[in-house]
Amino acid sequence: MRKCRYCRVEIPKAKDSTGYQRAGYCDVNCMADYGHAKALAKIEKAKRVELRQAKERIKPKSEHARELQTLVNKYVRLRDKGKPCISCDKLDDGSHQRHASHYRSVGACSSLRFNTLNIHASCAQCNSHKSGNILEYRIRLIRMFGEAFVDRLECAPKSQAYSLNWIGRAKTIFRKRCKTLERRI
């Protein structure tokens, strides 16, 4: 036996069922109430979307940059999952926290802040307590990419201003990349 779409009461079977019974409602009032509830839900959803967009518009650029940095760090940790620490070769066995460590720090070289070639997964010990363990980090970068690559990183311009449009596009790209990597893992 079918149940009413709105009140979930069982609808008796009748040979000469009316239009509202064929549509899945027990009476006309339930059909009208269901339509009204659907319309209210649609209006509420539109209000939530509008509010979310308004909050995005008034958010300062620094907040957008912070969100992008979080996404980039998440992407790097997912990309390097299972690889050892870039600085000390400590294995990623899940027993310790992993950080996204910048070879050139954000404060020293903001132009490489979101560059994934400048960021690699490291253990919390190296990144937080040894300030990135930069000497070992450099040795391993040279081993991985070569001396010319590391020289380019070290000679990169110190600062760069990112536009809000660039940050927004980058956030979209890194969200997609993170979802893709999460599905693979």
C-alpha positions in Angstrom: 0.0 0.0 0.0 1.3 3.5 -0.9 1.9 6.2 1.6 1.0 9.9 1.3 4.1 11.9 0.2 3.4 14.6 2.8 1.9 13.1 5.9 3.1 9.5 5.3 -0.4 8.0 6.0 -1.3 4.9 4.0 -3.6 5.7 1.0 -6.4 3.2 0.6 -6.6 1.6 -2.9 -9.7 2.6 -4.8 -10.7 1.6 -8.2 -11.8 5.1 -9.1 -8.9 7.0 -7.5 -8.8 10.8 -7.8 -6.0 12.9 -9.3 -4.4 13.7 -6.0 -4.5 10.0 -5.0 -2.8 9.0 -8.3 -0.2 11.7 -7.5 0.6 10.1 -4.1 -1.4 12.2 -1.6 -4.2 11.3 0.7 -6.2 14.4 0.1 -6.1 17.9 -1.6 -4.9 19.6 1.6 -1.8 17.3 1.8 -1.1 18.0 -1.8 -1.3 21.8 -1.3 0.8 21.6 2.0 3.5 19.5 0.2 3.7 22.1 -2.6 3.9 24.9 -0.1 6.7 23.2 1.9 8.6 22.6 -1.3 8.3 26.3 -2.3 9.5 27.4 1.2 12.4 25.0 1.0 13.4 26.4 -2.4 13.2 30.0 -1.0 15.3 29.1 2.1 18.0 27.4 -0.1 18.2 30.6 -2.3 18.6 32.7 0.8 21.4 30.5 2.1 23.2 30.6 -1.3 22.8 34.4 -1.4 24.1 34.8 2.2 27.1 32.5 1.4 27.9 34.7 -1.7 27.6 37.9 0.3 30.0 36.5 2.9 32.5 35.6 0.2 32.3 39.2 -1.3 33.1 40.9 2.0 35.9 38.5 3.0 39.3 40.2 2.9 42.0 39.1 0.5 44.1 37.8 3.3 41.3 35.4 4.4 41.1 34.1 0.8 44.9 33.6 0.7 44.8 31.8 4.0 42.1 29.4 2.7 44.2 28.8 -0.5 47.2 28.1 1.7 45.2 25.5 3.6 44.1 23.9 0.4 47.6 23.8 -1.1 49.0 22.3 2.2 46.3 19.6 2.1 47.1 18.9 -1.5 50.8 18.5 -0.7 50.1 16.2 2.2 47.9 14.0 0.0 50.4 14.1 -2.9 53.3 13.0 -0.7 51.3 10.5 1.4 53.4 7.4 2.0 56.6 9.2 1.1 59.3 9.9 3.8 59.9 13.3 5.3 61.7 15.5 2.9 64.2 16.6 5.5 65.0 13.5 7.6 63.6 10.5 5.7 61.3 9.6 8.6 58.7 7.2 7.1 55.0 8.2 6.8 53.6 5.3 8.9 50.8 7.3 10.4 52.3 7.5 13.8 53.2 11.2 13.6 51.8 14.4 12.3 52.7 15.5 8.7 53.2 19.1 7.7 53.5 20.8 4.4 57.0 22.3 4.7 58.1 25.3 2.5 61.7 25.2 1.3 61.6 29.0 1.0 59.4 30.2 3.8 56.3 32.4 3.1 57.8 35.3 5.0 61.1 35.1 3.1 59.7 34.6 -0.4 56.0 35.1 -0.8 56.2 34.6 -4.5 56.7 30.8 -3.8 54.0 30.6 -1.2 51.6 28.5 -3.4 54.2 26.9 -5.6 53.9 23.1 -5.0 57.5 22.6 -6.1 58.6 24.7 -3.1 56.4 22.7 -0.7 56.9 19.1 0.4 55.6 16.9 3.2 57.7 16.7 6.3 57.4 15.5 9.8 56.2 17.9 12.5 59.6 17.6 14.3 61.6 18.9 11.3 59.1 21.6 10.2 58.2 23.0 13.6 61.1 22.3 15.9 64.0 22.5 13.5 62.6 25.3 11.3 62.2 23.0 8.3 65.7 21.4 8.7 66.7 23.4 5.7 70.2 22.0 5.1 68.9 18.4 4.8 65.8 19.7 2.9 68.2 21.4 0.3 70.3 18.2 0.0 67.3 16.1 -0.8 65.8 18.7 -3.2 69.1 18.7 -5.1 69.0 14.9 -5.2 65.4 14.9 -6.5 65.4 17.8 -8.9 69.0 18.9 -9.5 71.1 21.9 -8.5 69.7 24.2 -11.2 66.2 23.7 -9.9 67.2 24.6 -6.3 69.1 27.6 -7.6 66.0 28.8 -9.4 64.0 28.5 -6.2 66.7 30.4 -4.2 66.8 33.2 -6.8 63.0 33.6 -7.1 61.7 37.2 -6.5 61.0 37.9 -2.8 57.4 39.1 -3.1 54.4 38.9 -5.3 51.0 40.4 -5.1 48.2 37.9 -5.9 44.9 39.2 -7.3 41.6 38.1 -5.8 40.6 36.5 -9.1 43.9 34.5 -9.2 43.4 33.3 -5.7 39.7 32.3 -6.4 40.8 30.3 -9.5 43.6 28.7 -7.6 41.2 27.7 -4.8 38.9 26.0 -7.3 41.8 24.1 -8.9 43.2 22.9 -5.6 39.8 21.8 -4.3 39.5 19.7 -7.5 43.0 18.3 -7.1 42.4 17.4 -3.5 39.1 15.6 -4.3 40.8 13.7 -7.1 43.7 12.5 -4.8 41.3 11.7 -1.9 39.3 9.4 -4.3 42.5 7.6 -5.3 43.6 7.0 -1.7 
